[in-house]
Amino acid sequence: MKELFPAKHVSGFVFSLILTGVALLVYFMDMSFAVGMTILVITAFAQATLQLVVFMHAGESSDKRSIYISVIYGIIIAIATVLGTLLAMIWGYV
């Protein structure tokens, strides 16, 4: 029976709820902008890592290296897109 209970998924879900609760506390508590953003960035990256590993089964395949390279490539493209948008629309470089 122990093999049938998805303990990893349940603990991942509970940890996701805890991270969401921490992010909500940042909203409801009166803290400085820098502290709040630091906590939000840390919880966001922890949440994304948790989702990738636990729920999207990134660590369970035989070809882990290519999955993580694809994720890193996606992050690089996302950062380039955000920086390009900031350069063109806000900072005035065209």
C-alpha positions, 0 to 999 in steps of 0.5 A: 500500500505504501507504494501506491501513496504519492508521498513525493507529490503530496509533500511537493503540494504542501511545500507549494502551499507554504511558498504561496503562503509566504508570498501572501505574507509579503503582500499583507505584512508591512515591509520595505520594497527591497525585502519584499522583492527579495523574498518574492524572488526567492520563493518564485525560484523555489516554486518554479524548481519544485514544479519542474522537479516534482510535478513535471518529473524532470529528474525521473527521466534517463536523459536528465542532462538534455532536460536541464539544458532545455530549461536553462536555454528557456530561461536565457531566452526569457531573460533576453526577451525581458531585457530587449523589451526594457531596452526598446520600450522603457530605456528608449534604445531602438 
